[in-house]
């Protein structure tokens, strides 16, 4: 008997010191496990992908009682972002989805095996400046639209775009939400790619927000303390 199962080791390391969000990655601050989306299997809808230098990214996750912290180093040979906040997914930028019910067995799944109950946000450097936008909110406890109290710094260096982000747990779930290290969260992240002629596709770490909206395809995220 052969059993085949996909596993992942996505985790966010606890930090008792908030990282400095300055667009410069300090390895002494970001002490989580680095995740990579740099193989052909991570690339979606880009038929002429030219390797990691074309589009790929590394990501580091940390957390404390107030925020989920994300450091993303996106390698992209051509940066282009000329969209409005609600359409920023069509240009270069980060998108992520998170939820806390699937791996607790509490998710409501329809007859097609789909669960759309999760929070989805995008982070990008728009012509108007750095921007965070919420496309959907878990439990509908938050409105869709721009999120003002997400802290971020985005910097472009040669062919790399560096994102340092602090997202309050209250903006991903509800006011007063407390992160639970005993839970397994569902998590997905992608980096969109536009070289100036329209969205080519994206590099993803876990599925569920790019090709369709389905938290059942998210990977497992563990909060390590």
mmCIF file of the C-alpha atoms, coordinates in Angstrom:
data_MODEL
# 
_entry.id   MODEL 
# 
loop_
_atom_site.group_PDB 
_atom_site.id 
_atom_site.type_symbol 
_atom_site.label_atom_id 
_atom_site.label_alt_id 
_atom_site.label_comp_id 
_atom_site.label_asym_id 
_atom_site.label_entity_id 
_atom_site.label_seq_id 
_atom_site.pdbx_PDB_ins_code 
_atom_site.Cartn_x 
_atom_site.Cartn_y 
_atom_site.Cartn_z 
_atom_site.occupancy 
_atom_site.B_iso_or_equiv 
_atom_site.pdbx_formal_charge 
_atom_site.auth_seq_id 
_atom_site.auth_comp_id 
_atom_site.auth_asym_id 
_atom_site.auth_atom_id 
_atom_site.pdbx_PDB_model_num 
ATOM 1   C CA . UNK A 1 1   ? 0.000   0.000  0.000   1.00 0.00 ? 1   UNK A CA 1 
ATOM 2   C CA . UNK A 1 2   ? 1.385   3.370  -1.008  1.00 0.00 ? 2   UNK A CA 1 
ATOM 3   C CA . UNK A 1 3   ? 0.219   6.556  0.675   1.00 0.00 ? 3   UNK A CA 1 
ATOM 4   C CA . UNK A 1 4   ? 1.109   9.879  -0.877  1.00 0.00 ? 4   UNK A CA 1 
ATOM 5   C CA . UNK A 1 5   ? 0.576   13.068 1.073   1.00 0.00 ? 5   UNK A CA 1 
ATOM 6   C CA . UNK A 1 6   ? 1.805   16.627 0.710   1.00 0.00 ? 6   UNK A CA 1 
ATOM 7   C CA . UNK A 1 7   ? 3.209   18.174 3.861   1.00 0.00 ? 7   UNK A CA 1 
ATOM 8   C CA . UNK A 1 8   ? 4.594   21.578 4.659   1.00 0.00 ? 8   UNK A CA 1 
ATOM 9   C CA . UNK A 1 9   ? 6.517   23.072 7.521   1.00 0.00 ? 9   UNK A CA 1 
ATOM 10  C CA . UNK A 1 10  ? 5.246   26.632 7.360   1.00 0.00 ? 10  UNK A CA 1 
ATOM 11  C CA . UNK A 1 11  ? 5.788   28.283 10.704  1.00 0.00 ? 11  UNK A CA 1 
ATOM 12  C CA . UNK A 1 12  ? 6.015   31.718 12.295  1.00 0.00 ? 12  UNK A CA 1 
ATOM 13  C CA . UNK A 1 13  ? 8.552   32.157 15.072  1.00 0.00 ? 13  UNK A CA 1 
ATOM 14  C CA . UNK A 1 14  ? 7.539   34.070 18.180  1.00 0.00 ? 14  UNK A CA 1 
ATOM 15  C CA . UNK A 1 15  ? 9.396   37.320 18.726  1.00 0.00 ? 15  UNK A CA 1 
ATOM 16  C CA . UNK A 1 16  ? 9.595   39.410 21.873  1.00 0.00 ? 16  UNK A CA 1 
ATOM 17  C CA . UNK A 1 17  ? 11.078  42.267 19.892  1.00 0.00 ? 17  UNK A CA 1 
ATOM 18  C CA . UNK A 1 18  ? 9.178   43.885 17.051  1.00 0.00 ? 18  UNK A CA 1 
ATOM 19  C CA . UNK A 1 19  ? 11.337  43.972 13.899  1.00 0.00 ? 19  UNK A CA 1 
ATOM 20  C CA . UNK A 1 20  ? 12.344  47.334 12.507  1.00 0.00 ? 20  UNK A CA 1 
ATOM 21  C CA . UNK A 1 21  ? 10.341  47.889 9.341   1.00 0.00 ? 21  UNK A CA 1 
ATOM 22  C CA . UNK A 1 22  ? 12.787  49.822 7.194   1.00 0.00 ? 22  UNK A CA 1 
ATOM 23  C CA . UNK A 1 23  ? 12.917  47.857 3.948   1.00 0.00 ? 23  UNK A CA 1 
ATOM 24  C CA . UNK A 1 24  ? 16.263  46.321 4.914   1.00 0.00 ? 24  UNK A CA 1 
ATOM 25  C CA . UNK A 1 25  ? 16.358  42.689 5.967   1.00 0.00 ? 25  UNK A CA 1 
ATOM 26  C CA . UNK A 1 26  ? 18.333  42.177 9.166   1.00 0.00 ? 26  UNK A CA 1 
ATOM 27  C CA . UNK A 1 27  ? 18.983  38.462 9.684   1.00 0.00 ? 27  UNK A CA 1 
ATOM 28  C CA . UNK A 1 28  ? 19.357  39.034 13.417  1.00 0.00 ? 28  UNK A CA 1 
ATOM 29  C CA . UNK A 1 29  ? 15.751  40.290 13.555  1.00 0.00 ? 29  UNK A CA 1 
ATOM 30  C CA . UNK A 1 30  ? 14.013  37.808 11.256  1.00 0.00 ? 30  UNK A CA 1 
ATOM 31  C CA . UNK A 1 31  ? 14.519  34.525 13.097  1.00 0.00 ? 31  UNK A CA 1 
ATOM 32  C CA . UNK A 1 32  ? 11.797  32.421 11.512  1.00 0.00 ? 32  UNK A CA 1 
ATOM 33  C CA . UNK A 1 33  ? 12.293  29.727 8.880   1.00 0.00 ? 33  UNK A CA 1 
ATOM 34  C CA . UNK A 1 34  ? 12.761  31.101 5.372   1.00 0.00 ? 34  UNK A CA 1 
ATOM 35  C CA . UNK A 1 35  ? 10.202  29.817 2.877   1.00 0.00 ? 35  UNK A CA 1 
ATOM 36  C CA . UNK A 1 36  ? 10.934  29.752 -0.847  1.00 0.00 ? 36  UNK A CA 1 
ATOM 37  C CA . UNK A 1 37  ? 8.821   29.928 -3.999  1.00 0.00 ? 37  UNK A CA 1 
ATOM 38  C CA . UNK A 1 38  ? 11.524  29.590 -6.649  1.00 0.00 ? 38  UNK A CA 1 
ATOM 39  C CA . UNK A 1 39  ? 10.760  26.421 -8.609  1.00 0.00 ? 39  UNK A CA 1 
ATOM 40  C CA . UNK A 1 40  ? 8.663   25.843 -11.714 1.00 0.00 ? 40  UNK A CA 1 
ATOM 41  C CA . UNK A 1 41  ? 5.984   24.172 -9.573  1.00 0.00 ? 41  UNK A CA 1 
ATOM 42  C CA . UNK A 1 42  ? 5.483   27.492 -7.737  1.00 0.00 ? 42  UNK A CA 1 
ATOM 43  C CA . UNK A 1 43  ? 4.895   29.484 -10.934 1.00 0.00 ? 43  UNK A CA 1 
ATOM 44  C CA . UNK A 1 44  ? 1.335   29.878 -12.198 1.00 0.00 ? 44  UNK A CA 1 
ATOM 45  C CA . UNK A 1 45  ? 0.113   31.107 -15.603 1.00 0.00 ? 45  UNK A CA 1 
ATOM 46  C CA . UNK A 1 46  ? 3.559   32.341 -16.675 1.00 0.00 ? 46  UNK A CA 1 
ATOM 47  C CA . UNK A 1 47  ? 4.246   30.225 -19.749 1.00 0.00 ? 47  UNK A CA 1 
ATOM 48  C CA . UNK A 1 48  ? 7.636   31.791 -20.489 1.00 0.00 ? 48  UNK A CA 1 
ATOM 49  C CA . UNK A 1 49  ? 9.107   31.759 -16.979 1.00 0.00 ? 49  UNK A CA 1 
ATOM 50  C CA . UNK A 1 50  ? 12.847  32.249 -17.264 1.00 0.00 ? 50  UNK A CA 1 
ATOM 51  C CA . UNK A 1 51  ? 13.860  30.952 -13.857 1.00 0.00 ? 51  UNK A CA 1 
ATOM 52  C CA . UNK A 1 52  ? 14.135  32.438 -10.339 1.00 0.00 ? 52  UNK A CA 1 
ATOM 53  C CA . UNK A 1 53  ? 15.588  35.704 -11.652 1.00 0.00 ? 53  UNK A CA 1 
ATOM 54  C CA . UNK A 1 54  ? 12.363  36.274 -13.603 1.00 0.00 ? 54  UNK A CA 1 
ATOM 55  C CA . UNK A 1 55  ? 10.008  36.016 -10.623 1.00 0.00 ? 55  UNK A CA 1 
ATOM 56  C CA . UNK A 1 56  ? 10.448  34.185 -7.310  1.00 0.00 ? 56  UNK A CA 1 
ATOM 57  C CA . UNK A 1 57  ? 10.481  35.051 -3.628  1.00 0.00 ? 57  UNK A CA 1 
ATOM 58  C CA . UNK A 1 58  ? 11.614  34.148 -0.129  1.00 0.00 ? 58  UNK A CA 1 
ATOM 59  C CA . UNK A 1 59  ? 9.502   34.813 2.946   1.00 0.00 ? 59  UNK A CA 1 
ATOM 60  C CA . UNK A 1 60  ? 10.048  34.848 6.699   1.00 0.00 ? 60  UNK A CA 1 
ATOM 61  C CA . UNK A 1 61  ? 7.169   34.874 9.210   1.00 0.00 ? 61  UNK A CA 1 
ATOM 62  C CA . UNK A 1 62  ? 7.141   35.900 12.864  1.00 0.00 ? 62  UNK A CA 1 
ATOM 63  C CA . UNK A 1 63  ? 4.440   36.764 15.370  1.00 0.00 ? 63  UNK A CA 1 
ATOM 64  C CA . UNK A 1 64  ? 3.639   38.249 18.735  1.00 0.00 ? 64  UNK A CA 1 
ATOM 65  C CA . UNK A 1 65  ? 0.396   38.957 20.562  1.00 0.00 ? 65  UNK A CA 1 
ATOM 66  C CA . UNK A 1 66  ? -0.302  42.006 18.400  1.00 0.00 ? 66  UNK A CA 1 
ATOM 67  C CA . UNK A 1 67  ? 0.860   41.232 14.856  1.00 0.00 ? 67  UNK A CA 1 
ATOM 68  C CA . UNK A 1 68  ? 1.828   38.707 12.231  1.00 0.00 ? 68  UNK A CA 1 
ATOM 69  C CA . UNK A 1 69  ? 5.123   39.905 10.725  1.00 0.00 ? 69  UNK A CA 1 
ATOM 70  C CA . UNK A 1 70  ? 6.170   39.126 7.165   1.00 0.00 ? 70  UNK A CA 1 
ATOM 71  C CA . UNK A 1 71  ? 9.468   39.740 5.418   1.00 0.00 ? 71  UNK A CA 1 
ATOM 72  C CA . UNK A 1 72  ? 9.249   39.051 1.683   1.00 0.00 ? 72  UNK A CA 1 
ATOM 73  C CA . UNK A 1 73  ? 12.187  39.295 -0.715  1.00 0.00 ? 73  UNK A CA 1 
ATOM 74  C CA . UNK A 1 74  ? 10.765  39.179 -4.228  1.00 0.00 ? 74  UNK A CA 1 
ATOM 75  C CA . UNK A 1 75  ? 13.223  38.718 -7.087  1.00 0.00 ? 75  UNK A CA 1 
ATOM 76  C CA . UNK A 1 76  ? 11.727  40.283 -10.206 1.00 0.00 ? 76  UNK A CA 1 
ATOM 77  C CA . UNK A 1 77  ? 13.630  41.440 -13.272 1.00 0.00 ? 77  UNK A CA 1 
ATOM 78  C CA . UNK A 1 78  ? 11.087  44.201 -14.022 1.00 0.00 ? 78  UNK A CA 1 
ATOM 79  C CA . UNK A 1 79  ? 9.006   46.032 -11.413 1.00 0.00 ? 79  UNK A CA 1 
ATOM 80  C CA . UNK A 1 80  ? 5.665   47.445 -12.559 1.00 0.00 ? 80  UNK A CA 1 
ATOM 81  C CA . UNK A 1 81  ? 2.781   48.612 -10.381 1.00 0.00 ? 81  UNK A CA 1 
ATOM 82  C CA . UNK A 1 82  ? 0.427   51.276 -11.722 1.00 0.00 ? 82  UNK A CA 1 
ATOM 83  C CA . UNK A 1 83  ? -2.909  50.166 -10.272 1.00 0.00 ? 83  UNK A CA 1 
ATOM 84  C CA . UNK A 1 84  ? -5.478  51.505 -7.822  1.00 0.00 ? 84  UNK A CA 1 
ATOM 85  C CA . UNK A 1 85  ? -5.707  49.914 -4.349  1.00 0.00 ? 85  UNK A CA 1 
ATOM 86  C CA . UNK A 1 86  ? -8.598  47.584 -5.226  1.00 0.00 ? 86  UNK A CA 1 
ATOM 87  C CA . UNK A 1 87  ? -6.909  46.426 -8.434  1.00 0.00 ? 87  UNK A CA 1 
ATOM 88  C CA . UNK A 1 88  ? -3.368  46.167 -7.146  1.00 0.00 ? 88  UNK A CA 1 
ATOM 89  C CA . UNK A 1 89  ? -3.333  42.403 -7.752  1.00 0.00 ? 89  UNK A CA 1 
ATOM 90  C CA . UNK A 1 90  ? -2.865  43.192 -11.453 1.00 0.00 ? 90  UNK A CA 1 
ATOM 91  C CA . UNK A 1 91  ? 0.583   44.681 -10.746 1.00 0.00 ? 91  UNK A CA 1 
ATOM 92  C CA . UNK A 1 92  ? 3.602   43.587 -8.732  1.00 0.00 ? 92  UNK A CA 1 
ATOM 93  C CA . UNK A 1 93  ? 2.834   42.974 -5.082  1.00 0.00 ? 93  UNK A CA 1 
ATOM 94  C CA . UNK A 1 94  ? 2.107   40.464 -2.328  1.00 0.00 ? 94  UNK A CA 1 
ATOM 95  C CA . UNK A 1 95  ? -1.188  38.702 -1.581  1.00 0.00 ? 95  UNK A CA 1 
ATOM 96  C CA . UNK A 1 96  ? -1.910  36.384 1.333   1.00 0.00 ? 96  UNK A CA 1 
ATOM 97  C CA . UNK A 1 97  ? -4.804  34.464 2.808   1.00 0.00 ? 97  UNK A CA 1 
ATOM 98  C CA . UNK A 1 98  ? -5.228  33.256 6.391   1.00 0.00 ? 98  UNK A CA 1 
ATOM 99  C CA . UNK A 1 99  ? -7.906  31.430 8.392   1.00 0.00 ? 99  UNK A CA 1 
ATOM 100 C CA . UNK A 1 100 ? -8.231  29.442 11.626  1.00 0.00 ? 100 UNK A CA 1 
ATOM 101 C CA . UNK A 1 101 ? -10.979 26.857 11.099  1.00 0.00 ? 101 UNK A CA 1 
ATOM 102 C CA . UNK A 1 102 ? -9.995  24.363 8.388   1.00 0.00 ? 102 UNK A CA 1 
ATOM 103 C CA . UNK A 1 103 ? -7.416  22.470 10.430  1.00 0.00 ? 103 UNK A CA 1 
ATOM 104 C CA . UNK A 1 104 ? -9.625  22.567 13.513  1.00 0.00 ? 104 UNK A CA 1 
ATOM 105 C CA . UNK A 1 105 ? -12.336 20.743 11.564  1.00 0.00 ? 105 UNK A CA 1 
ATOM 106 C CA . UNK A 1 106 ? -14.672 23.736 11.939  1.00 0.00 ? 106 UNK A CA 1 
ATOM 107 C CA . UNK A 1 107 ? -14.805 24.968 8.348   1.00 0.00 ? 107 UNK A CA 1 
ATOM 108 C CA . UNK A 1 108 ? -18.031 24.994 6.369   1.00 0.00 ? 108 UNK A CA 1 
ATOM 109 C CA . UNK A 1 109 ? -17.363 23.262 3.053   1.00 0.00 ? 109 UNK A CA 1 
ATOM 110 C CA . UNK A 1 110 ? -19.759 23.222 0.112   1.00 0.00 ? 110 UNK A CA 1 
ATOM 111 C CA . UNK A 1 111 ? -20.496 20.252 -2.141  1.00 0.00 ? 111 UNK A CA 1 
ATOM 112 C CA . UNK A 1 112 ? -17.545 21.090 -4.351  1.00 0.00 ? 112 UNK A CA 1 
ATOM 113 C CA . UNK A 1 113 ? -15.031 20.947 -1.503  1.00 0.00 ? 113 UNK A CA 1 
ATOM 114 C CA . UNK A 1 114 ? -14.699 24.718 -1.384  1.00 0.00 ? 114 UNK A CA 1 
ATOM 115 C CA . UNK A 1 115 ? -14.460 27.001 1.626   1.00 0.00 ? 115 UNK A CA 1 
ATOM 116 C CA . UNK A 1 116 ? -14.284 30.740 0.934   1.00 0.00 ? 116 UNK A CA 1 
ATOM 117 C CA . UNK A 1 117 ? -14.359 31.806 4.576   1.00 0.00 ? 117 UNK A CA 1 
ATOM 118 C CA . UNK A 1 118 ? -10.972 33.431 5.080   1.00 0.00 ? 118 UNK A CA 1 
ATOM 119 C CA . UNK A 1 119 ? -9.234  36.789 5.133   1.00 0.00 ? 119 UNK A CA 1 
ATOM 120 C CA . UNK A 1 120 ? -7.365  37.908 2.024   1.00 0.00 ? 120 UNK A CA 1 
ATOM 121 C CA . UNK A 1 121 ? -5.134  40.972 1.804   1.00 0.00 ? 121 UNK A CA 1 
ATOM 122 C CA . UNK A 1 122 ? -2.731  42.525 -0.688  1.00 0.00 ? 122 UNK A CA 1 
ATOM 123 C CA . UNK A 1 123 ? 0.323   44.689 -0.046  1.00 0.00 ? 123 UNK A CA 1 
ATOM 124 C CA . UNK A 1 124 ? 1.913   46.781 -2.789  1.00 0.00 ? 124 UNK A CA 1 
ATOM 125 C CA . UNK A 1 125 ? 3.893   49.887 -3.613  1.00 0.00 ? 125 UNK A CA 1 
ATOM 126 C CA . UNK A 1 126 ? 1.381   51.873 -5.659  1.00 0.00 ? 126 UNK A CA 1 
ATOM 127 C CA . UNK A 1 127 ? 1.970   55.179 -7.473  1.00 0.00 ? 127 UNK A CA 1 
ATOM 128 C CA . UNK A 1 128 ? 0.219   56.764 -4.462  1.00 0.00 ? 128 UNK A CA 1 
ATOM 129 C CA . UNK A 1 129 ? 2.515   54.987 -2.002  1.00 0.00 ? 129 UNK A CA 1 
ATOM 130 C CA . UNK A 1 130 ? 2.565   51.846 0.126   1.00 0.00 ? 130 UNK A CA 1 
ATOM 131 C CA . UNK A 1 131 ? -0.868  50.289 0.442   1.00 0.00 ? 131 UNK A CA 1 
ATOM 132 C CA . UNK A 1 132 ? -2.661  47.425 2.182   1.00 0.00 ? 132 UNK A CA 1 
ATOM 133 C CA . UNK A 1 133 ? -6.054  46.311 0.867   1.00 0.00 ? 133 UNK A CA 1 
ATOM 134 C CA . UNK A 1 134 ? -8.459  43.730 2.281   1.00 0.00 ? 134 UNK A CA 1 
ATOM 135 C CA . UNK A 1 135 ? -10.386 41.814 -0.397  1.00 0.00 ? 135 UNK A CA 1 
ATOM 136 C CA . UNK A 1 136 ? -12.318 39.600 1.996   1.00 0.00 ? 136 UNK A CA 1 
ATOM 137 C CA . UNK A 1 137 ? -12.698 39.255 5.746   1.00 0.00 ? 137 UNK A CA 1 
ATOM 138 C CA . UNK A 1 138 ? -13.173 36.057 7.691   1.00 0.00 ? 138 UNK A CA 1 
ATOM 139 C CA . UNK A 1 139 ? -16.605 35.911 9.344   1.00 0.00 ? 139 UNK A CA 1 
ATOM 140 C CA . UNK A 1 140 ? -17.384 39.247 7.621   1.00 0.00 ? 140 UNK A CA 1 
ATOM 141 C CA . UNK A 1 141 ? -16.290 41.023 10.790  1.00 0.00 ? 141 UNK A CA 1 
ATOM 142 C CA . UNK A 1 142 ? -14.299 43.633 8.861   1.00 0.00 ? 142 UNK A CA 1 
ATOM 143 C CA . UNK A 1 143 ? -15.109 45.717 5.815   1.00 0.00 ? 143 UNK A CA 1 
ATOM 144 C CA . UNK A 1 144 ? -13.302 45.221 2.547   1.00 0.00 ? 144 UNK A CA 1 
ATOM 145 C CA . UNK A 1 145 ? -11.121 48.108 1.424   1.00 0.00 ? 145 UNK A CA 1 
ATOM 146 C CA . UNK A 1 146 ? -7.900  49.812 2.421   1.00 0.00 ? 146 UNK A CA 1 
ATOM 147 C CA . UNK A 1 147 ? -6.459  48.891 5.811   1.00 0.00 ? 147 UNK A CA 1 
ATOM 148 C CA . UNK A 1 148 ? -4.894  51.887 7.477   1.00 0.00 ? 148 UNK A CA 1 
ATOM 149 C CA . UNK A 1 149 ? -3.120  50.347 10.468  1.00 0.00 ? 149 UNK A CA 1 
ATOM 150 C CA . UNK A 1 150 ? -1.029  47.755 8.634   1.00 0.00 ? 150 UNK A CA 1 
ATOM 151 C CA . UNK A 1 151 ? 2.571   48.882 9.085   1.00 0.00 ? 151 UNK A CA 1 
ATOM 152 C CA . UNK A 1 152 ? 4.842   48.319 6.104   1.00 0.00 ? 152 UNK A CA 1 
ATOM 153 C CA . UNK A 1 153 ? 7.964   49.367 4.312   1.00 0.00 ? 153 UNK A CA 1 
ATOM 154 C CA . UNK A 1 154 ? 8.597   48.451 0.682   1.00 0.00 ? 154 UNK A CA 1 
ATOM 155 C CA . UNK A 1 155 ? 11.944  49.092 -0.988  1.00 0.00 ? 155 UNK A CA 1 
ATOM 156 C CA . UNK A 1 156 ? 13.279  48.285 -4.439  1.00 0.00 ? 156 UNK A CA 1 
ATOM 157 C CA . UNK A 1 157 ? 16.945  47.242 -4.719  1.00 0.00 ? 157 UNK A CA 1 
ATOM 158 C CA . UNK A 1 158 ? 18.227  46.315 -8.193  1.00 0.00 ? 158 UNK A CA 1 
ATOM 159 C CA . UNK A 1 159 ? 16.037  43.338 -9.167  1.00 0.00 ? 159 UNK A CA 1 
ATOM 160 C CA . UNK A 1 160 ? 14.671  42.723 -5.674  1.00 0.00 ? 160 UNK A CA 1 
ATOM 161 C CA . UNK A 1 161 ? 11.621  44.195 -3.982  1.00 0.00 ? 161 UNK A CA 1 
ATOM 162 C CA . UNK A 1 162 ? 11.727  43.963 -0.196  1.00 0.00 ? 162 UNK A CA 1 
ATOM 163 C CA . UNK A 1 163 ? 8.507   44.000 1.816   1.00 0.00 ? 163 UNK A CA 1 
ATOM 164 C CA . UNK A 1 164 ? 8.522   44.253 5.609   1.00 0.00 ? 164 UNK A CA 1 
ATOM 165 C CA . UNK A 1 165 ? 5.000   44.059 6.989   1.00 0.00 ? 165 UNK A CA 1 
ATOM 166 C CA . UNK A 1 166 ? 3.214   44.002 10.359  1.00 0.00 ? 166 UNK A CA 1 
ATOM 167 C CA . UNK A 1 167 ? -0.458  42.987 10.151  1.00 0.00 ? 167 UNK A CA 1 
ATOM 168 C CA . UNK A 1 168 ? -2.539  43.212 13.348  1.00 0.00 ? 168 UNK A CA 1 
ATOM 169 C CA . UNK A 1 169 ? -4.369  40.014 14.245  1.00 0.00 ? 169 UNK A CA 1 
ATOM 170 C CA . UNK A 1 170 ? -7.471  42.150 14.757  1.00 0.00 ? 170 UNK A CA 1 
ATOM 171 C CA . UNK A 1 171 ? -7.400  43.096 11.053  1.00 0.00 ? 171 UNK A CA 1 
ATOM 172 C CA . UNK A 1 172 ? -7.193  39.463 9.955   1.00 0.00 ? 172 UNK A CA 1 
ATOM 173 C CA . UNK A 1 173 ? -9.885  38.147 12.303  1.00 0.00 ? 173 UNK A CA 1 
ATOM 174 C CA . UNK A 1 174 ? -11.796 40.475 14.660  1.00 0.00 ? 174 UNK A CA 1 
ATOM 175 C CA . UNK A 1 175 ? -11.234 43.092 17.332  1.00 0.00 ? 175 UNK A CA 1 
ATOM 176 C CA . UNK A 1 176 ? -9.726  41.540 20.421  1.00 0.00 ? 176 UNK A CA 1 
ATOM 177 C CA . UNK A 1 177 ? -8.573  38.383 18.617  1.00 0.00 ? 177 UNK A CA 1 
ATOM 178 C CA . UNK A 1 178 ? -5.791  36.528 20.416  1.00 0.00 ? 178 UNK A CA 1 
ATOM 179 C CA . UNK A 1 179 ? -3.413  34.320 18.393  1.00 0.00 ? 179 UNK A CA 1 
ATOM 180 C CA . UNK A 1 180 ? -3.321  30.734 19.611  1.00 0.00 ? 180 UNK A CA 1 
ATOM 181 C CA . UNK A 1 181 ? -0.083  28.746 19.378  1.00 0.00 ? 181 UNK A CA 1 
ATOM 182 C CA . UNK A 1 182 ? -2.069  25.538 19.903  1.00 0.00 ? 182 UNK A CA 1 
ATOM 183 C CA . UNK A 1 183 ? -3.995  26.093 16.676  1.00 0.00 ? 183 UNK A CA 1 
ATOM 184 C CA . UNK A 1 184 ? -2.989  25.194 13.147  1.00 0.00 ? 184 UNK A CA 1 
ATOM 185 C CA . UNK A 1 185 ? -3.815  28.084 10.834  1.00 0.00 ? 185 UNK A CA 1 
ATOM 186 C CA . UNK A 1 186 ? -4.451  27.899 7.116   1.00 0.00 ? 186 UNK A CA 1 
ATOM 187 C CA . UNK A 1 187 ? -2.103  30.124 5.115   1.00 0.00 ? 187 UNK A CA 1 
ATOM 188 C CA . UNK A 1 188 ? -1.333  30.962 1.492   1.00 0.00 ? 188 UNK A CA 1 
ATOM 189 C CA . UNK A 1 189 ? 0.881   33.590 -0.105  1.00 0.00 ? 189 UNK A CA 1 
ATOM 190 C CA . UNK A 1 190 ? 1.730   34.691 -3.622  1.00 0.00 ? 190 UNK A CA 1 
ATOM 191 C CA . UNK A 1 191 ? 3.684   37.427 -5.367  1.00 0.00 ? 191 UNK A CA 1 
ATOM 192 C CA . UNK A 1 192 ? 2.127   38.833 -8.533  1.00 0.00 ? 192 UNK A CA 1 
ATOM 193 C CA . UNK A 1 193 ? 4.194   39.604 -11.627 1.00 0.00 ? 193 UNK A CA 1 
ATOM 194 C CA . UNK A 1 194 ? 3.619   42.354 -14.184 1.00 0.00 ? 194 UNK A CA 1 
ATOM 195 C CA . UNK A 1 195 ? 6.478   43.402 -16.455 1.00 0.00 ? 195 UNK A CA 1 
ATOM 196 C CA . UNK A 1 196 ? 4.592   46.366 -17.932 1.00 0.00 ? 196 UNK A CA 1 
ATOM 197 C CA . UNK A 1 197 ? 2.265   44.616 -20.350 1.00 0.00 ? 197 UNK A CA 1 
ATOM 198 C CA . UNK A 1 198 ? -0.319  43.216 -17.936 1.00 0.00 ? 198 UNK A CA 1 
ATOM 199 C CA . UNK A 1 199 ? -0.373  40.599 -15.210 1.00 0.00 ? 199 UNK A CA 1 
ATOM 200 C CA . UNK A 1 200 ? 1.651   37.594 -16.366 1.00 0.00 ? 200 UNK A CA 1 
ATOM 201 C CA . UNK A 1 201 ? 0.821   35.358 -13.419 1.00 0.00 ? 201 UNK A CA 1 
ATOM 202 C CA . UNK A 1 202 ? 2.317   34.764 -9.993  1.00 0.00 ? 202 UNK A CA 1 
ATOM 203 C CA . UNK A 1 203 ? 4.689   32.767 -7.807  1.00 0.00 ? 203 UNK A CA 1 
ATOM 204 C CA . UNK A 1 204 ? 2.857   31.059 -4.953  1.00 0.00 ? 204 UNK A CA 1 
ATOM 205 C CA . UNK A 1 205 ? 3.609   29.298 -1.696  1.00 0.00 ? 205 UNK A CA 1 
ATOM 206 C CA . UNK A 1 206 ? 0.497   27.160 -1.183  1.00 0.00 ? 206 UNK A CA 1 
ATOM 207 C CA . UNK A 1 207 ? -2.620  27.406 -3.331  1.00 0.00 ? 207 UNK A CA 1 
ATOM 208 C CA . UNK A 1 208 ? -6.071  28.792 -2.581  1.00 0.00 ? 208 UNK A CA 1 
ATOM 209 C CA . UNK A 1 209 ? -6.063  32.468 -3.563  1.00 0.00 ? 209 UNK A CA 1 
ATOM 210 C CA . UNK A 1 210 ? -4.541  32.659 -7.064  1.00 0.00 ? 210 UNK A CA 1 
ATOM 211 C CA . UNK A 1 211 ? -6.372  30.247 -9.359  1.00 0.00 ? 211 UNK A CA 1 
ATOM 212 C CA . UNK A 1 212 ? -9.496  30.298 -7.179  1.00 0.00 ? 212 UNK A CA 1 
ATOM 213 C CA . UNK A 1 213 ? -10.641 31.154 -3.675  1.00 0.00 ? 213 UNK A CA 1 
ATOM 214 C CA . UNK A 1 214 ? -10.573 28.037 -1.528  1.00 0.00 ? 214 UNK A CA 1 
ATOM 215 C CA . UNK A 1 215 ? -9.125  27.796 1.977   1.00 0.00 ? 215 UNK A CA 1 
ATOM 216 C CA . UNK A 1 216 ? -9.181  24.000 1.721   1.00 0.00 ? 216 UNK A CA 1 
ATOM 217 C CA . UNK A 1 217 ? -6.077  24.368 -0.456  1.00 0.00 ? 217 UNK A CA 1 
ATOM 218 C CA . UNK A 1 218 ? -4.166  26.457 2.086   1.00 0.00 ? 218 UNK A CA 1 
ATOM 219 C CA . UNK A 1 219 ? -1.093  25.039 3.762   1.00 0.00 ? 219 UNK A CA 1 
ATOM 220 C CA . UNK A 1 220 ? -0.661  24.653 7.505   1.00 0.00 ? 220 UNK A CA 1 
ATOM 221 C CA . UNK A 1 221 ? 0.805   27.551 9.463   1.00 0.00 ? 221 UNK A CA 1 
ATOM 222 C CA . UNK A 1 222 ? 2.027   26.903 12.996  1.00 0.00 ? 222 UNK A CA 1 
ATOM 223 C CA . UNK A 1 223 ? 2.868   29.585 15.532  1.00 0.00 ? 223 UNK A CA 1 
ATOM 224 C CA . UNK A 1 224 ? 6.066   28.502 17.262  1.00 0.00 ? 224 UNK A CA 1 
ATOM 225 C CA . UNK A 1 225 ? 6.784   29.772 20.766  1.00 0.00 ? 225 UNK A CA 1 
# 
